[in-house]
Amino acid sequence: MVEGEPRLIADREVGLVARATERLDRGHLRGRIFLPSGGLLPEQYRIELTTGGATYEASGPDMFEALVNLRRQVEPFGWLVALQGSRLDTYPSGIARDMGGGLRVYVLRAGRAALFDDLVATLDDAEPDQLATVDEQRAYWRAWYTGGT
């Protein structure tokens, strides 16, 4: 690997789930996700999603934020990205972002603090009924954080 070139984290198929107004459709569209880390800045993470002839690209200071930025691009078309980092009840801690590059998120359980055993890989597959939009996920995290869940 040449210095300054991105380091490939993953290059694999990922599910996209159609979201109807009030429900998740069970149909899946498979996209190809390409996740090099690195870029112009060593702290920059990049993610690409190719599906149906379209390519979406996003970046961020950690992988979770890069995924959030990608999700914001496909959500207006009614798609949710079927990854653990897109679940309603997952969110990274500050340490997971700063020290771990946002590659792991906590599964948030109502009424209790997140534990080490609650960590899952941000880019692992998730079930369609676990998914949410970025705004729904953030609202859930805020409610959990303030003790409202």
N, C-alpha and C positions, 0 to 999 in steps of 0.2 A: 504494500500500500504506500502510495506517495503521500508525503506530509501535506496536509491541507485538503486532501480529497476526503469526501464523505466516507464513513464507515457504515457498511450495510448492516442493519439490525435484523431486518426480515424482508422477505419477498415472497408473498403467499396469497392465496385466495382468502377473501373475507366476505361474509354475508352482509347484504344490505336489505333492510326490512322496510316494506312499504307501510307508511302510517296513514291510516284514514283519519278523518276528523276526530272521531271518538273512540277508535279502536286500532289495534295493530292487525294488519293483514298477515296471514301466515305465509304468503308467497315470498320467496327470496330472489334477489338478483345477486349473482356472484360477481364481485369485483376483484381486481388484483390490487393489492396494496404493496407499495414499495417504500421501505422505511430506512433511508440512509440517515445517519446522524452526522453531525458536522455541518459544514457549509462555510459561509463567509466568516462566521465567528465560531470558535470552538464550543461555545455554549449553545449554539443554535441546533435545534432538531428539525428535521424536515420529514414530511409524510406526503405521499402521492397515492391517489386512488384512481384507477382506470376502470371504467365500466361503460358499456354501450358506446364505445368510440369516444367518450369524453374523458378527459383527465383533469382531476382536481388536485391542486398542490397547496400545502400550507406549511407554516413553520412556527416555531415558538421557542422560548428559552428552556423548555423541557418537553418531553414527549406527550405528557397529558395535555399541555396547552396547544401543542401542534395538532393533536387529535381534536381538541375543542374547535380550533380554527377550521379544520377540515369539515367537521360536523356542521358548522355554521354555513358552509357552502352548499352542502347537499340537503340539509333540512328543508329549505324552501321548495325543493322538488318533491318533498314527502318521504324522504329516505332517512332511516336511522342506521348507523353503522354498528353491526353486531359484535362489539368488543366489550370486554369488562369495563374499560374506561368510559363506556357510554351507558352504563347501567344507571337507573334512577338512584340506587342506594350505594354508589361508590364515589369516592373522592380522595385525592391524595392529601397527605399532611404536608406542612411546610418542609419538614425534614425529608420526606420522600421526594419532594420536588428538588430541593437544594442539593441533597447528598446523593439521591438516586436517579436524578434526571427525569422524574415523573414516570418511570417505567413500572411502578407498582402503585396501586390504589388500595384504600381500605374499603371493605364492605362495612357500611355503617349500620349498626343495630340499635334500634330505638331503646332509649333509656340506659345506655351504657357506653363507656368510652371505647374507642377502637383499640384493639390489641394487635400485637405482632401476628398472631394467628389469623387475623382478619385480612391480611394483605393478599392481594391477587395481582397477577401480571396485567397491566393496562391493556396490552395488545392480545390477550387470550380471547377466544371466542366467548360470546355470551348468548343466552337464550333470548328469543324475540320478545317474550313477555316481561323481561327484565329491563328493557331499553326505555330511554326517555330522551327528550330534547335537552339541549344544553341548559336552557332556562329552567326546565323542570328539575333537572339534576341539581343545579345550583340552589334552587328554592328548597329542595329536600335537604341538602347539606346545611343551609342556613338554619332550617327548623331543627335539625339534629344538633347542630352546634349550640344553639340557644336553648336546647332542652325541650323543643316543641314537638318532637316526634315520639 
